[in-house]
Amino acid sequence: MTADAPGTLDLDKLFTARLHAARVRPYLATALFALHTVESRRVPTMAVDRHWRCYVSPAFVHRTPVEELAGVWVHEVSHLLRDHHGRSERVAREHGLTGPAERLRMNIAADFEINDDVYGDGLVRPEGAVQPEPLGLPVGWLMEDYLRELRIDPRSLEAAWLDCGSGADGLEREWELGPDGAHGLSAQERDAVRFRVAQGITGRPGNAPQGWRRWAEEAFHPPQPWRELLGAAVRSAASGSGAGDDYTYGRPARRSAGVPGVVLPSLRRRPPRVCVVIDTSGSVSDAELGSALLEVAAISRAVGGRSDLVSVVPCDASARIVHPLCRGEGIPLVGGGGTDLRAGFAKALRVLPRPDVVVALTDGQTPWPDTRPPCRTVVGLFPRERRAGSWDEDDPDYVPDAPPAWARVVEIGSTPPG
């Protein structure tokens, strides 16, 4: 069978189209060439998975001109760069969107976000590319905006053939190779590709449309869902090796069978204990102290709602009394002097039973322990502007040390979200 036959994937034509896409959109070249192509007769056109594989229909390549194929290359890689799979998964979790019709809505909404400015200037719009205007929706919105307004009706059902893969809506397909398949990019590699593309756009901003410039700015300064990140950091630390581990003879270990006459204990997971050190120095505002108490409540939820497993140590230049967590608003956060969280860490590590995780909530204007604590550590940082004089009125050149490398650091918003 020759390459001209519809049943064979014409790689020369496909890669010629990719090269054309890279020439007319040079800032996307790194991403375009990071995609690994997979021949598939189960996809209607071209589709991507979240692991940066591009599934290609031989028949589609055969019947589509090179100039249109170039536009499809850019379209598919745009789904991955703009994290449509991650964003769709978050929306699906928040609103319980699970059915195939909802996933189609997500795919169409993601296409609307891409297609409003991806074509032109050397890229031909592929036949059937969906646009928001026929449905009475404006251009320039984000996927989430379109998803709120988009309804499945006879006009949008014409796009029911549309399937850009899990890279567009987060739902893995049967024909995808999955996380353990060959030629997928790791999370670190995917982040590196996005960073290189963002660098190319910000380095020559006049060459990219407004939507891509906005994306590149957010790629360098992503908004952090800080309370979610803090909870995830605590859960990750609490579930790590050695945290919450204990041994019990109530259920003998399975390896006892290999040692006749000896009963070996089995490893048991117990709920982790968390001690929260709160910076109460004069540089921390009342609003931030109030936010710290909300974080304590969030930390309690992160470890299963067991308030008896969470304790709090207020600390400025010296550590205060260790308070068990009953109700967050009942914890007295007294202080107001200088800051030395080393005393708070020392106090936390003397708590019995010893904590599995220490969380420090601070503005960062403090010395840090010289040695790594014998448990997991999470630091929640209240943001500070680093302009002259904002750290220390007596020493304008003073800049505090960054948290140590052994701590998991999360940037906390100055005011909690409503």
GIJO-V436005 format. One record per helix or strand of 3 or more residues. SS is the DSSP state (@ for helix, = for strand). FROM is the first residue (numbers start at 0). TO is the last residue. If there is no record, write none. Layout:
SS,FROM,TO + SS,FROM,TO
//
This chain:
@,10,23 + @,25,33 + =,35,38 + =,45,47 + =,52,55 + @,57,62 + @,65,80 + @,83,94 + @,99,114 + @,132,134 + @,142,148 + @,153,156 + @,165,168 + @,186,202 + @,204,206 + @,209,219 + @,225,237 + =,244,251 + @,253,257 + =,264,268 + =,273,278 + @,285,301 + @,306,308 + =,309,314 + =,318,323 + @,327,329 + @,340,348 + =,356,361 + =,375,381 + =,407,411
//
